[in-house]
Amino acid sequence: MHVFEMVVLIVGIVVIGGLIKSYFERNNANGTTGALDDLMHDLGLSDYYSKKEVDVFIKKIEAMEQRIQVLERIATDKGRDLADEIDSLKYSR
């Protein structure tokens, strides 16, 4: 996989995760209580997955977003900041 393909993949995952997150935030701000039910119905998943199963997927997406943010920080780092951070972690024990 080339660097450009990896960047496009990372951006795509972040965008999809952001859309799902904003969907839930928008519904919660409007006072609706069934945001997960609405999403499952919109996606046609209500017959296939339980709320607990979908919640597991959402938590995995959120964890992937956090990991991608770390990877983006590493990829855009000039090198010195990352080296300093690694050294501080080594010597903080």
C-alpha positions as CSV (number, residue, x, y, z in Angstrom):
1,M,0.0,0.0,0.0
2,H,1.4,3.3,-1.0
3,V,1.5,6.3,1.3
4,F,-1.2,8.2,-0.7
5,E,-3.5,5.2,-0.4
6,M,-3.0,5.0,3.3
7,V,-3.7,8.7,3.7
8,V,-6.9,8.4,1.7
9,L,-7.9,5.4,3.8
10,I,-7.2,7.2,7.1
11,V,-9.1,10.3,6.0
12,G,-12.1,8.2,4.9
13,I,-12.3,6.4,8.2
14,V,-12.1,9.7,10.1
15,V,-14.8,11.2,8.0
16,I,-17.1,8.3,8.4
17,G,-16.5,8.2,12.2
18,G,-17.1,12.0,12.3
19,L,-20.4,11.7,10.5
20,I,-21.6,9.0,12.8
21,K,-20.5,11.0,15.8
22,S,-22.2,14.2,14.6
23,Y,-25.3,12.2,13.8
24,F,-25.6,11.1,17.4
25,E,-24.7,14.5,18.8
26,R,-27.3,16.2,16.6
27,N,-30.0,13.8,17.7
28,N,-29.1,14.1,21.3
29,A,-29.1,17.9,21.1
30,N,-32.6,17.8,19.6
31,G,-33.8,15.8,22.6
32,T,-34.5,12.6,20.9
33,T,-33.8,9.6,23.0
34,G,-33.6,6.9,20.3
35,A,-30.6,8.0,18.2
36,L,-29.2,4.5,18.1
37,D,-32.6,3.1,17.2
38,D,-33.0,5.8,14.4
39,L,-29.6,5.0,13.0
40,M,-30.2,1.3,13.0
41,H,-33.6,1.8,11.3
42,D,-32.0,4.2,8.7
43,L,-29.3,1.6,7.9
44,G,-31.8,-1.3,7.9
45,L,-29.9,-3.0,10.7
46,S,-32.8,-3.3,13.2
47,D,-33.6,-6.8,12.1
48,Y,-30.0,-8.1,12.2
49,Y,-28.1,-6.6,15.1
50,S,-29.1,-5.8,18.7
51,K,-28.3,-2.5,20.4
52,K,-25.4,-4.0,22.3
53,E,-23.8,-5.4,19.1
54,V,-24.1,-2.0,17.4
55,D,-22.8,-0.2,20.5
56,V,-19.7,-2.4,20.3
57,F,-19.1,-1.4,16.7
58,I,-19.5,2.3,17.6
59,K,-17.0,2.0,20.4
60,K,-14.5,0.3,18.1
61,I,-14.9,3.2,15.6
62,E,-14.3,5.7,18.3
63,A,-11.2,3.8,19.4
64,M,-10.0,3.8,15.8
65,E,-10.5,7.5,15.5
66,Q,-8.3,8.1,18.5
67,R,-5.6,5.8,17.0
68,I,-5.8,7.6,13.7
69,Q,-5.3,10.9,15.4
70,V,-2.1,9.5,17.0
71,L,-1.0,8.2,13.6
72,E,-1.7,11.6,12.0
73,R,0.3,13.3,14.7
74,I,3.2,10.9,14.1
75,A,3.1,11.3,10.3
76,T,3.1,15.1,10.4
77,D,5.7,15.4,13.1
78,K,9.1,16.8,12.1
79,G,10.8,14.1,14.0
80,R,12.3,16.1,16.9
81,D,9.1,16.4,18.9
82,L,8.4,12.7,18.6
83,A,11.9,11.8,19.7
84,D,11.6,14.1,22.7
85,E,8.3,12.6,23.7
86,I,9.6,9.1,23.4
87,D,12.7,10.0,25.5
88,S,10.4,11.6,28.2
89,L,8.4,8.4,28.3
90,K,11.5,6.3,28.7
91,Y,12.9,8.3,31.5
92,S,9.6,8.9,33.4
93,R,9.5,5.4,34.8
